[in-house]
Amino acid sequence: MKTKNALAWIALGCLVSTAGWAQKSAVQSIEEYRAMLQDGNPAELFEAKGEGLWKQKRGPKNASLEQCDLGKGPGVFKGVFVELPRYFADTKRVQDLESRLLTCMETLQGFNAAEIAKTPFGKGEQNNMTALATWIAAESKDMKFNLPQTHGQEKTFYEVGKRLFFQRAGSHDFSCASCHGQDDTRIRLQDLPNLTKNPGDGVGFAAWPAYRVSNGQMWGMQQRLNDCYRQQRFPYPGFASDATVALGVYLGVNSKGSASVAPAIKR
């Protein structure tokens, strides 16, 4: 009887080990697939387009974006991505990269920011917005995130973002934390990082904008958050709304010290 029990425990151990190996192997395969694609990441095409758009004179005012202030002074783009969202005195608002670009496109080039915000993702000026965000993010690649938290609004936005992250609602009673609120979770062989704390270099907030291989699209952070709300069965948030910017502040502050790998490549 004891021999039978011992054999049963050995068999169970082998099954557990095999299952664990298969799970690890699947994750490793996905990472290897991403590594192979990274050498020819299509995001590079968006980077090139974004740099051209930054310098090109466009809009009703026939002006470029070369005097756009993204937080380090007019025309400075290196290193700004890892310090956004942040408070801007001229708009008296906390803004992320995309909402700040909207401000510059309106004030410098004469575009209608409200109309751009209403444009569907991947079309018209929204497509240009994604290209600009991709290029600017690339100019801060490998730099460490260090979002400011000195202004009162920046602190408020962090707390609002934290509440939104844990807010459960919708038909499925989901929240952001349902998928990203604990360690060692996954869905469809996809690891789900815990975003309530620093997830590490190039993970979560530190990986967007990113090219989505599954649909052949380049996504900025605004679209990433929009799709998260879709999966929670929430109404879509407004583009560059205070809600999405607040979530960006919460995720960005939690990523302090992590290196940006944006623009990354995703499944």
C-alpha positions, 0 to 999 in steps of 0.5 A: 500500500505504501509503495502504491502511494509513493508511486502515485505521488511520484506520478503527480509530481511528474505531471505538475513538473510537465505542466509547469515546463509547458507553461514556461515554454509557452511564455518563452516562445512568445518572448522569442517571437517578439525578439525576432520581430524586434529587429524589424519593428514596424514602429520604425516607420512611424518614428520616421513619419513622426520626425517628419511631421514634427519639422513639417509646416502644416495646418492653417498657420503653416507652422511646424511643431519645432517650438512645441514645449513638451516640458523641457522648453520649446523644441526639446524632445529628448527625455520628455517622454519619461517625465510625462504626464506632468503639469503645464502652467500655460494650460493649467492642466496635467497633460500626457504626451498626446494631450500636450501634442494636441495643445501644440497642434492647436496653438502653433499650427491652428488645428482644431484640437476638439476635432482631432480628439473626435477622430477615430484612432488610426485615421486622419490627424489621429494617425499623425498623432500616433506617429508623433508620439512614437517618434518622441517616445523613441527619443527617450528609449532606455531612459528611466521614468521620473514623473514629477509629483511636486505640483498639487495637481500632479499629486491629485491626478495620481490619487484620482488615477489610483481610484480609477484603477481600482474602480469596479463597474460595468456589466462584468464588475471589472476594474483595471486591477482585475487584470493588473492588480496582483502578481503571477497572472496571465490570460491567453498565454500573455503575462499580466504585469502587476501595475499597482507597483513598479513592474520593472524595465520595459513593462506596462506603462514603459512599453507604450506606444507599441506596434500590435502584431495581431492587428498591424496597428501602432497604438499610443497610450490613449488607445491602449487605455481605451481598449482596456476600458472596452475589455472591461465593458465600460463606455469609451473614455474621451481622447486625452480626457482627465480620466485617461491622463490621471491613469497615466500619472498613476501608472507612470509614477509607479514605474519610476526608475524603470527604463522605457523600451517604447516603441515596443512590439506586442502580440 
